[in-house]
Amino acid sequence: MRRRKASDDGQMHSKRVNSSSFINPSEHSVVSLRDITIKGRKTKPKSDPDRAMRRSIINSDEPLTSLEKVSVQVKKREASDDGALPEKNTRSNSSISNIKSGTAASKSSKEKYKDEDLIFNNVSPEEEKIYQLSSLGNRSRADFEKKYLRLMPIGKGGFSSVYNGYRKDDLLQVAIKYIDGESVTLERVVCNGNAYVIILEVALMLKAAGLAGSVGQSTAVSLLDWFILDYELILVMEKPVLSVDLSRYLQAHGGYLEEHEAKIILKQLVDAAVDMHSKGVFHRDIKPENVLIQLESGEPRVRIIDFGCGNFSKQKPFSSFCGTLAYFPPEWFDYETYWACPTTVWQLGVLFYSLLEGHGRFTTTGFINGQVQISPALSTDCRLLLNWCLSRDPALRATLEKLQLCPFLRETSPPPVQGRVDSFHRQQLSP
């Protein structure tokens, strides 16, 4: 496992089943960092010639905003020719060996705090419980095999793989995600005076979906349990029934959606983003592959997955990259820095763009250079909304709260999408 600095950023029953298997801390034993291989490197700040070359992709005649004055440390990774990057950064920190991992420490004195600690004061007992739980991990393989059965694989990425499965006691359908130990991120947080070394992805999922709710109640998928076995972090998550990721949903419908259906999806994502940021969760990698469409009724329901690139949402800027380069906001390319909420709005705009007819593959650099354009065939309101979300200047970009109140998004009555849903079912794309 590794940690980042604070500045970085067979179909089952569909009934609801309360998820409480992760609420009891006694089921989880202490996480030992010594059992995880720590591997990684830090990238050095780019030289001035490199910076000039990178910024040459952007129209230098456009006026710069006040963000130009921000001084940041560059920690970018090189992208492949198609702009794809590994799902996560790989970094190590020498000080991590000095932190006793996975224990809910007793109250610490201020002089023992580290400069990079994330400090949360006056938080609720429920929130502190999240930090306590995410500092622990069940290391019993017998317990995992008693509770869950792993089935066929769903997909595989650079640092993780996901399998179908089910919970044995109630046949709840689950997704089981295996994450390479060296790509797991740790954070040291101090909450109400108590220090915890937490598994960041676990904490973010618990904050986003909540501790005590029922499975399927939040837009973010619920985390049911987690284990540390054989140098891997294993996350057991709710698997929404009759669901498929948004990229496959698009393919099943000819590569685009009608404005009305695309608007329904965007509205749900905006509401979810507002909720997540209010809980201090910055997903940082919103894209079609990380959005599920659940089809239990005539209207598609959005679910959000994969918090592996996420971080805590905060007012301070981030200066390290983690996510999908093609969807990162212009301020990253301009100034090597970005903010949580404006970045989320940009990524929502990019996703909305990708849903609509007349649009090809989106890249931020292509949009800035005029090679990627908004289709003139779209309605005026739709084009205005896209331009608002995709403003180059983050200060002029829409906010999440303003998007929630946007009249265009609030109009969700017209044409039903049942015919498209039925067609989708006929193609049998649901895993």
KADA-V339141 format. One record per pair of residues at least 4 apart in sequence whose C-alpha atoms are under 7 Angstrom apart, sorted by the first residue. I is the first residue (numbers start at 1). J is the second residue. Records with the same first field share a line. If there is no record, write none. Layout:
I=J  J
This chain:
1=33  36  37  38  181  182  183  184  185  186
2=38  91  92  182  183  184  185  186
3=92  93  185  186  187
4=8  185  186  187
5=116
6=116  117  118
7=318
8=318  319  320
9=311  318  319  320
12=171  172  173
13=171  172
14=241
16=214  215
17=214  215
18=213  214  215
19=214  215  224
20=212
21=224  225
22=224  225
23=211
25=133
27=138
28=136  137  138
29=136  137  138  139
30=102  103  136  137
31=101  102  136  137
32=101  102
33=101
35=231
36=181  182  231
37=181  182
38=92  182
39=91  92  182
40=90  91  92
41=90  91  92
42=91
43=75
44=75
45=73  74  75
46=50  51  74
47=51
48=52
49=53
50=54
51=55
52=56
55=333  334
56=60
57=365
58=365  368  369
59=369
64=68
65=393
68=335
72=319  336  337
73=319
74=319  320  336
75=319  320  321
76=320  321
79=83  84  85
80=84  85
83=325  326
84=324  325
85=324  325
86=158
87=158  323
88=309  322  323
89=322
90=183
101=197
102=135  136  196  197  198
103=135  136  196
104=132  195  196
105=194  195  196
106=194
107=193  194
108=112  193  194  195
113=117
117=188  189  190
118=188  189  190
119=189  190  191
120=190  191  192
121=191  192
122=192
123=127  128  192
124=128
125=129
126=130
127=131
128=132  191
129=133
130=134  203  206
131=135  196  198  203
132=196
134=198  199  202  203
135=196  197  198  199
137=226  227  228
138=226  227  228
139=227  228  229
140=144
141=145  229
142=146
143=147
144=148
145=149
147=167  168
148=165  166  167  168
149=165  166  167  168
150=163  164  165  166
151=163  164  165
152=163  164
153=162  163  164
154=162  163  164
155=161  162
156=160  161  162
157=161
159=179  180  183
160=177  178  179  180
161=177  178  179
162=175  176  177  178
163=175  176  177
164=174  175  176
165=173  174  175  176
166=171  172  173  174
167=171  172  173  174
173=238  239
174=236  237  238  239
175=236  237  238  239
176=234  235  236  237
177=234  235  236
178=232  233  234  235
179=184  232  233  234
180=184  231  232  233
181=231  232  233
185=199  200
186=197  198  199  200
187=197  198  199  200
188=196  197  198
189=195  196  197
190=194  195  196
191=195
199=203
200=204
201=205  307  308
202=206
203=207
204=208  281  307
205=209  223  307
206=210  211  223
207=279
208=220  276  279  281
209=218  220  221  222
213=217
215=222  238
216=221
219=272  302  303  304
220=303  304  305
221=237  238  303  304  305
222=237  238
223=236  237  238
224=236  237  238
225=235  236
226=234  235  236
227=233  234  235
228=232  233  234
229=233
240=294
241=294
242=294  295  296  430
243=292  293  294  295  430
244=248  249  292  293  294  430
245=249  288  289  290  291  292  293
246=250  288  289  291  292  293
247=251  288  289
248=252
249=253
250=254  255  256  257
251=255
252=424
253=257
256=355  356  357
257=261  262  355  356  357
258=262  356
259=263  356
260=264
261=265
262=266  352  355
263=267  409
264=268  412
265=269  302
266=270  352
267=271  409
268=272  302
269=273
270=274  400  404
271=275  404
272=276
273=277
274=278  400
275=279
276=280  281  282
277=281  282  313
280=312  313  314
281=311  312  313
282=310  311  312  313  340
283=307  309  310  311
284=309  310  323  344
285=309  323  324
286=290  347  348
287=291  351
288=351
290=304  305  306
291=302  303  304  305
292=302  303  304
293=300  301  302  303
294=300  301  302
295=299  300  301
298=417  418  421
299=417
309=322  323
313=340
314=340
316=339
317=337  338  339
318=337  338  339
319=336  337  338
324=328
326=363  364
327=347  350  363  364
328=332  364
329=343  346  364
330=334  364  392
331=335  336  337  338
332=336  337  338
338=343
339=343
340=344
341=345
342=346  394  397  399
343=347
344=348
345=349  389  398  399  400
346=350  389  390
347=351
348=352
349=353  386  389  390
350=354
351=355
352=356
353=359  386
354=359  362
358=375
359=375
362=372
363=367
364=368
365=369
366=370  371  372
367=371  372  373
374=383
378=382  383
379=383
380=384
381=385  408
382=386
383=387
384=388
385=389
386=390
387=391
388=397  398
389=397  398
390=397
391=396  397
393=397
398=402  403
399=403
400=404
401=405
402=406
406=410
407=411
417=421
418=422
419=423
420=424
421=425
422=426
423=427
424=428
425=429
